[in-house]
Amino acid sequence: MILLAHQGTATEHSGNTLDAFRWAVRHGATWIETDVWRSSDGHLVCIHDGTIDRTTNGRGSVAAHDASALSGYGVPTLADAVAAVPGLRSNVDLKEHTPAMASAMARFVAERGLEDRVRVASFSGRTIRAFRRLAGPRVRTAAASDEVAAFWVASRAARALPRRAYDALQVPVDVAVPRTRRRLRVIDARLLNASRRAGIEVHAWTVDAHDAAQRLDGLGVDGIITNRIDLLGPTFARSEE
């Protein structure tokens, strides 16, 4: 399987930091998963939350600080991350769901010639579709939440699979069913069979246990997003080079 290092790591270092990304590379990562927002001066910065309160000793929204100030709190720009780990592939989750974010990410990829080294994701269908229109078909993208739902339903029904502009489904193994104690299986043989027919990958998140990774590997999952590249890498990691 392909292993994507979730935020680099959130176990050995603070996630989405240069130290976390470098740690993942030292432990064999060929893909980094990271989250981005825009700073007040328009830079793409690597951080999960829309505020800096939880993961730094600062306060306030990401958008209220410029990139220099955020760097002082340990929040790197995406440009810094690309420079720190040259040649690495990046799976970038657009956390800000706006046309401006889609435009900024498309411009970032084009200006640096990173079309073959990134996959862009967003839970927001509107945001990821705006990015695709700007970036073109060469840049890989993951399915948004509405696209995942449509594909999952089609995989269970006697109907044609939906038209696709994405190359991967990045999904949890299962999800809680609202107002019940049940869990709904997302990744199973039907989804994987449909994905193979469609020529797209299935990536499971977030998987840190060796036995869980082994079971998913046996099912034929193409990749997992993990905090424990150090634990799972020696057994499961492979490069796409």
C-alpha positions as CSV (number, residue, x, y, z in Angstrom):
1,M,0.0,0.0,0.0
2,I,0.9,3.6,-0.3
3,L,1.3,5.3,3.1
4,L,0.5,8.9,3.5
5,A,2.0,10.4,6.7
6,H,-0.9,12.2,8.4
7,Q,0.3,15.8,9.2
8,G,3.8,14.3,8.9
9,T,3.1,12.9,12.4
10,A,1.1,14.0,15.4
11,T,2.8,11.6,17.8
12,E,6.5,12.6,17.7
13,H,6.1,16.3,16.9
14,S,3.3,18.8,16.5
15,G,1.5,17.9,13.3
16,N,1.8,20.0,10.1
17,T,5.2,21.3,11.1
18,L,8.6,21.1,9.3
19,D,9.9,18.9,12.1
20,A,7.0,16.5,11.6
21,F,7.5,16.4,7.8
22,R,11.2,15.8,8.1
23,W,10.5,13.0,10.7
24,A,8.2,11.3,8.3
25,V,10.8,11.4,5.5
26,R,13.4,9.9,7.8
27,H,11.0,7.0,8.5
28,G,10.3,6.3,4.8
29,A,7.4,8.5,3.9
30,T,7.0,9.3,0.2
31,W,3.7,11.1,0.7
32,I,2.9,13.8,3.3
33,E,-0.7,14.6,4.1
34,T,-1.1,18.2,5.2
35,D,-3.9,20.8,5.8
36,V,-3.7,24.4,4.5
37,W,-5.4,27.7,5.2
38,R,-4.5,31.2,4.0
39,S,-2.7,33.7,6.1
40,S,-3.7,37.4,6.1
41,D,-1.1,38.2,3.4
42,G,-2.3,35.4,1.2
43,H,0.2,32.6,1.8
44,L,-0.8,29.0,2.1
45,V,0.1,27.8,5.6
46,C,0.1,24.3,7.0
47,I,-2.2,23.9,10.0
48,H,-5.3,21.8,10.7
49,D,-7.5,24.3,12.5
50,G,-8.8,27.7,11.4
51,T,-7.3,29.1,14.6
52,I,-3.9,28.8,16.1
53,D,-5.1,28.3,19.7
54,R,-5.0,24.5,20.0
55,T,-1.7,23.8,18.4
56,T,0.5,26.8,19.2
57,N,0.9,29.2,22.1
58,G,-0.7,32.0,20.1
59,R,-4.3,33.1,19.8
60,G,-6.8,34.0,17.1
61,S,-7.7,32.9,13.6
62,V,-5.1,31.9,11.0
63,A,-6.5,34.6,8.7
64,A,-5.7,37.3,11.3
65,H,-2.0,36.6,11.2
66,D,0.5,37.1,8.3
67,A,2.9,34.3,7.3
68,S,5.8,35.8,9.2
69,A,3.9,35.9,12.5
70,L,2.6,32.4,11.9
71,S,6.1,31.1,11.3
72,G,7.0,32.5,14.7
73,Y,4.4,30.2,16.2
74,G,5.8,27.2,14.3
75,V,3.3,27.2,11.5
76,P,5.1,26.8,8.2
77,T,4.0,28.0,4.7
78,L,3.4,25.3,2.2
79,A,6.3,26.7,0.2
80,D,8.6,26.2,3.2
81,A,7.4,22.6,3.4
82,V,8.0,21.9,-0.3
83,A,11.5,23.4,0.0
84,A,12.3,21.4,3.2
85,V,11.4,18.0,1.7
86,P,12.3,18.3,-2.0
87,G,10.8,15.6,-4.2
88,L,8.2,14.6,-1.7
89,R,4.6,14.1,-2.8
90,S,2.0,16.1,-0.9
91,N,-1.6,15.3,-0.3
92,V,-3.0,18.8,0.5
93,D,-6.4,19.3,2.2
94,L,-8.0,22.7,1.5
95,K,-9.5,23.6,4.9
96,E,-10.7,27.0,3.8
97,H,-13.7,26.4,1.6
98,T,-13.7,29.5,-0.6
99,P,-13.0,30.3,-4.3
100,A,-10.0,32.3,-3.2
101,M,-8.5,29.2,-1.6
102,A,-9.0,27.2,-4.7
103,S,-7.4,29.9,-6.8
104,A,-4.4,30.3,-4.4
105,M,-3.7,26.5,-4.5
106,A,-4.0,26.3,-8.3
107,R,-1.6,29.2,-8.7
108,F,0.8,27.7,-6.1
109,V,0.9,24.4,-8.0
110,A,1.3,26.0,-11.4
111,E,4.0,28.5,-10.4
112,R,6.2,25.7,-8.9
113,G,5.5,23.0,-11.5
114,L,4.2,20.6,-8.9
115,E,1.4,19.1,-11.1
116,D,2.9,15.6,-10.8
117,R,3.7,15.8,-7.1
118,V,0.5,16.8,-5.4
119,R,-3.0,15.5,-4.8
120,V,-5.5,18.1,-3.6
121,A,-8.4,17.3,-1.4
122,S,-11.3,19.1,0.2
123,F,-14.5,18.0,2.0
124,S,-16.2,20.9,0.1
125,G,-17.4,19.9,-3.3
126,R,-17.7,23.5,-4.4
127,T,-14.1,24.2,-3.4
128,I,-12.5,21.2,-5.0
129,R,-14.5,21.6,-8.3
130,A,-13.4,25.2,-8.4
131,F,-9.8,24.0,-8.0
132,R,-10.2,21.5,-10.8
133,R,-11.5,24.1,-13.2
134,L,-8.4,26.3,-12.5
135,A,-5.7,23.6,-12.3
136,G,-6.8,21.3,-15.1
137,P,-6.9,17.5,-15.3
138,R,-3.2,17.0,-14.8
139,V,-3.4,17.7,-11.1
140,R,-4.7,14.7,-9.1
141,T,-7.6,15.4,-6.7
142,A,-9.5,13.3,-4.1
143,A,-13.3,13.1,-4.1
144,A,-15.2,15.6,-2.0
145,S,-17.8,14.4,0.6
146,D,-20.7,14.6,-1.9
147,E,-18.7,12.8,-4.5
148,V,-17.8,10.0,-2.1
149,A,-21.4,9.6,-1.1
150,A,-22.6,9.3,-4.7
151,F,-19.9,6.8,-5.6
152,W,-20.6,4.7,-2.4
153,V,-24.3,4.6,-3.2
154,A,-23.6,3.7,-6.8
155,S,-21.3,0.9,-5.8
156,R,-24.3,-0.8,-4.0
157,A,-26.9,-0.2,-6.7
158,A,-27.4,-1.6,-10.2
159,R,-26.6,1.7,-11.8
160,A,-23.7,3.2,-13.7
161,L,-20.9,4.8,-11.6
162,P,-21.0,8.6,-11.5
163,R,-18.7,10.6,-13.9
164,R,-15.5,11.3,-12.1
165,A,-12.9,14.1,-12.1
166,Y,-11.0,12.6,-9.1
167,D,-8.4,9.8,-8.8
168,A,-8.9,8.7,-5.2
169,L,-11.6,8.2,-2.5
170,Q,-10.1,9.1,0.8
171,V,-12.5,7.7,3.4
172,P,-12.8,6.3,6.9
173,V,-13.2,2.5,7.3
174,D,-16.7,3.1,8.8
175,V,-18.8,5.9,10.2
176,A,-21.3,6.3,13.1
177,V,-25.0,6.3,12.1
178,P,-26.7,9.3,13.6
179,R,-29.1,8.7,16.5
180,T,-28.1,5.0,16.7
181,R,-25.3,2.9,18.1
182,R,-24.6,1.4,14.7
183,R,-21.6,2.0,12.5
184,L,-21.9,1.9,8.7
185,R,-19.1,0.1,6.8
186,V,-17.7,2.4,4.2
187,I,-14.8,0.4,2.9
188,D,-15.8,-3.1,1.8
189,A,-15.6,-5.4,-1.2
190,R,-18.3,-3.6,-3.1
191,L,-16.6,-0.3,-2.8
192,L,-13.2,-1.7,-3.7
193,N,-14.6,-3.6,-6.7
194,A,-16.3,-0.5,-8.0
195,S,-13.2,1.6,-7.5
196,R,-11.1,-0.9,-9.5
197,R,-13.7,-0.8,-12.4
198,A,-13.5,3.0,-12.3
199,G,-9.7,3.0,-12.1
200,I,-9.5,5.1,-8.9
201,E,-7.7,4.4,-5.6
202,V,-9.2,4.0,-2.2
203,H,-7.2,5.5,0.8
204,A,-8.4,4.7,4.3
205,W,-8.0,7.2,7.2
206,T,-6.7,7.3,9.9
207,V,-5.1,3.9,10.5
208,D,-2.3,3.5,13.1
209,A,-2.6,-0.1,14.2
210,H,-0.6,-2.8,12.4
211,D,-3.4,-5.4,12.4
212,A,-5.9,-2.9,11.0
213,A,-3.4,-2.0,8.2
214,Q,-2.9,-5.7,7.5
215,R,-6.6,-6.3,7.2
216,L,-7.0,-3.4,4.8
217,D,-4.1,-4.5,2.8
218,G,-5.7,-7.9,2.5
219,L,-8.9,-6.3,1.2
220,G,-7.0,-4.5,-1.5
221,V,-7.0,-0.9,-0.2
222,D,-4.6,1.2,-2.2
223,G,-3.3,3.4,0.6
224,I,-3.8,4.4,4.2
225,I,-3.3,7.8,5.9
226,T,-1.4,7.2,9.2
227,N,0.2,8.9,12.1
228,R,2.6,5.9,12.5
229,I,4.7,5.8,9.4
230,D,7.5,4.6,11.6
231,L,5.4,1.5,12.7
232,L,3.8,0.7,9.4
233,G,6.4,1.8,6.9
234,P,8.7,-1.2,7.2
235,T,5.8,-3.6,6.3
236,F,3.5,-1.8,3.9
237,A,5.1,1.3,2.3
238,R,5.8,1.4,-1.4
239,S,6.8,4.3,-3.7
240,E,4.9,5.4,-6.8
241,E,8.2,6.4,-8.5
